[in-house]
Amino acid sequence: VAAYPFDYVKSQLQTSQGKLKYKTGMDVAIDTLQNSPRGVLQFYKGVGVQVLGIAPEKGIKLGVNDVLATMSRQSFGGAFPLWAQILSGGLAGACQVVASSPLEVMKVGLQTSNKTMTEVWDQVGGIPGLFRGAEACIFRDVVFTAICFPLYTYLLQQGVPPFVAGAISGVVSSFCRYA
């Protein structure tokens, strides 16, 4: 929630209207604060969708990875080979898109318009429209989790504290998916 205003600014800069209207993120922030009747709350438009959806999204990703890890260990006598870790993470990321794609479509629709949630729902065309762009999300999330989960496991095995292992694996995975 703390970083959500940055997501709002990014979404504004990515719209065709925003590209013409703004040069920098600071331009978006100033214009929003000066001209939006909602003031600073405008930066949080659509945050409810994000907050409600984050738990199922992460639950799917972590749950699928855990189930596949357990199946792998059972199949390989307790071992969890690197290729199986990568496959488990990648499949978990692909499954996550079932929750994340609709959230992102609704969130961006709310952030980039003055429409209500019902109006955005009608605009995207209901359930089929919620998965517009899902292919890009699948690629992004598969790459991220295929790297993140095995790297996290490796770092833990090397004695790195969980918080530090999570931070390192998250940063490396994020860099790799956008590199």
C-alpha positions as CSV (number, residue, x, y, z in Angstrom):
1,V,0.0,0.0,0.0
2,A,2.9,2.4,0.8
3,A,4.3,2.0,-2.8
4,Y,0.9,2.2,-4.5
5,P,1.2,5.9,-5.4
6,F,4.2,5.0,-7.5
7,D,2.2,2.4,-9.4
8,Y,-0.5,5.1,-10.0
9,V,2.1,7.5,-11.4
10,K,3.5,4.7,-13.6
11,S,0.1,3.9,-14.9
12,Q,-0.6,7.5,-15.8
13,L,2.7,7.8,-17.7
14,Q,1.9,4.7,-19.7
15,T,-1.5,5.8,-21.0
16,S,-1.6,7.5,-24.5
17,Q,-3.1,10.6,-22.8
18,G,-0.4,10.6,-20.1
19,K,2.4,10.3,-22.6
20,L,1.2,13.5,-24.2
21,K,0.4,15.3,-21.0
22,Y,3.3,14.4,-18.7
23,K,7.1,14.3,-19.1
24,T,8.0,13.0,-15.6
25,G,6.5,11.2,-12.7
26,M,6.8,14.5,-10.8
27,D,4.5,16.1,-13.4
28,V,1.9,13.5,-12.7
29,A,2.2,13.9,-8.9
30,I,1.9,17.7,-9.1
31,D,-1.0,17.6,-11.5
32,T,-2.9,15.0,-9.5
33,L,-2.5,17.0,-6.2
34,Q,-3.4,20.3,-7.8
35,N,-6.3,19.2,-10.1
36,S,-7.9,16.0,-8.7
37,P,-11.0,16.6,-6.5
38,R,-9.9,13.6,-4.5
39,G,-6.5,15.1,-3.8
40,V,-3.9,12.7,-2.3
41,L,-6.6,9.9,-2.3
42,Q,-6.4,9.9,-6.1
43,F,-3.0,8.1,-5.8
44,Y,-4.9,5.2,-4.1
45,K,-7.6,4.8,-6.8
46,G,-8.0,1.1,-7.3
47,V,-6.1,0.0,-4.2
48,G,-9.0,-1.9,-2.9
49,V,-8.8,-4.4,-5.8
50,Q,-5.1,-4.9,-5.2
51,V,-5.6,-5.4,-1.4
52,L,-8.4,-7.9,-1.8
53,G,-6.6,-9.8,-4.5
54,I,-3.1,-10.1,-3.1
55,A,-3.9,-12.9,-0.6
56,P,-5.4,-15.3,-3.2
57,E,-2.6,-14.4,-5.7
58,K,0.2,-15.2,-3.3
59,G,-1.7,-18.2,-1.8
60,I,-2.0,-19.7,-5.3
61,K,1.7,-19.2,-6.1
62,L,3.0,-20.5,-2.7
63,G,0.5,-23.3,-2.6
64,V,1.3,-24.6,-6.1
65,N,5.0,-24.4,-5.4
66,D,4.7,-26.3,-2.1
67,V,2.5,-29.0,-3.7
68,L,4.9,-29.5,-6.6
69,A,7.9,-29.5,-4.2
70,T,6.3,-32.2,-2.1
71,M,5.4,-34.3,-5.1
72,S,9.0,-34.0,-6.3
73,R,10.5,-35.0,-3.0
74,Q,8.2,-38.0,-2.9
75,S,9.2,-39.0,-6.4
76,F,12.9,-38.5,-5.9
77,G,13.4,-40.1,-2.4
78,G,13.5,-36.8,-0.5
79,A,15.6,-34.9,-3.1
80,F,14.4,-31.8,-4.8
81,P,16.6,-31.4,-7.9
82,L,17.3,-28.0,-9.3
83,W,15.4,-28.6,-12.5
84,A,12.4,-29.6,-10.5
85,Q,12.7,-26.5,-8.3
86,I,12.8,-24.4,-11.5
87,L,9.8,-26.2,-13.0
88,S,7.8,-26.0,-9.7
89,G,8.5,-22.2,-9.4
90,G,7.7,-21.6,-13.1
91,L,4.4,-23.5,-12.9
92,A,3.5,-21.7,-9.7
93,G,4.1,-18.4,-11.4
94,A,1.9,-19.4,-14.4
95,C,-0.9,-20.5,-12.0
96,Q,-0.7,-17.1,-10.2
97,V,-1.8,-15.3,-13.3
98,V,-5.3,-16.7,-12.8
99,A,-5.6,-14.2,-9.9
100,S,-3.1,-11.5,-10.9
101,S,-4.3,-10.8,-14.5
102,P,-7.9,-9.8,-13.5
103,L,-6.5,-7.7,-10.7
104,E,-4.2,-5.8,-12.9
105,V,-6.8,-5.2,-15.6
106,M,-9.2,-3.8,-13.1
107,K,-6.5,-1.8,-11.2
108,V,-5.2,-0.1,-14.3
109,G,-8.8,0.5,-15.5
110,L,-9.5,2.3,-12.3
111,Q,-6.2,4.2,-12.1
112,T,-6.4,5.5,-15.7
113,S,-10.0,6.7,-15.7
114,N,-12.7,8.3,-13.6
115,K,-14.9,5.3,-13.9
116,T,-16.4,3.2,-11.1
117,M,-15.5,-0.5,-10.7
118,T,-18.8,-1.4,-12.4
119,E,-18.0,0.8,-15.4
120,V,-14.5,-0.6,-15.7
121,W,-16.0,-4.1,-15.6
122,D,-18.4,-3.3,-18.4
123,Q,-15.6,-1.6,-20.4
124,V,-13.3,-4.6,-20.2
125,G,-16.1,-7.0,-21.3
126,G,-16.5,-9.1,-18.2
127,I,-14.6,-12.2,-17.4
128,P,-12.9,-12.7,-20.9
129,G,-11.6,-9.1,-20.8
130,L,-10.0,-9.6,-17.4
131,F,-7.5,-11.9,-19.0
132,R,-6.4,-9.4,-21.8
133,G,-2.6,-9.3,-21.6
134,A,-2.4,-12.5,-19.5
135,E,0.3,-13.8,-21.8
136,A,2.7,-11.1,-20.8
137,C,1.9,-11.7,-17.1
138,I,2.5,-15.4,-17.5
139,F,6.0,-14.7,-19.0
140,R,6.8,-12.2,-16.3
141,D,5.6,-14.4,-13.4
142,V,7.0,-17.7,-14.7
143,V,10.5,-16.2,-15.1
144,F,10.3,-14.5,-11.7
145,T,9.2,-17.6,-9.7
146,A,11.4,-20.0,-11.6
147,I,14.4,-18.0,-10.4
148,C,13.1,-16.8,-7.0
149,F,12.1,-20.0,-5.3
150,P,15.2,-22.1,-6.2
151,L,17.5,-19.2,-5.3
152,Y,15.7,-18.6,-2.0
153,T,16.0,-22.3,-1.2
154,Y,19.7,-22.3,-2.1
155,L,20.5,-19.3,0.0
156,L,18.7,-20.8,3.0
157,Q,20.8,-24.0,2.6
158,Q,23.9,-21.7,2.7
159,G,22.8,-20.4,6.1
160,V,21.6,-17.0,4.9
161,P,18.9,-15.6,7.2
162,P,15.3,-16.0,5.7
163,F,14.7,-12.2,5.4
164,V,18.0,-11.6,3.7
165,A,17.5,-14.7,1.4
166,G,14.1,-13.4,0.5
167,A,15.4,-9.9,-0.3
168,I,18.3,-11.2,-2.4
169,S,16.2,-13.8,-4.3
170,G,13.5,-11.2,-4.9
171,V,15.9,-8.5,-6.2
172,V,17.8,-11.0,-8.5
173,S,14.5,-12.5,-9.8
174,S,13.1,-9.0,-10.5
175,F,16.2,-8.0,-12.3
176,C,16.3,-11.2,-14.4
177,R,12.7,-10.9,-15.5
178,Y,13.2,-7.4,-16.8
179,A,16.8,-7.7,-18.1
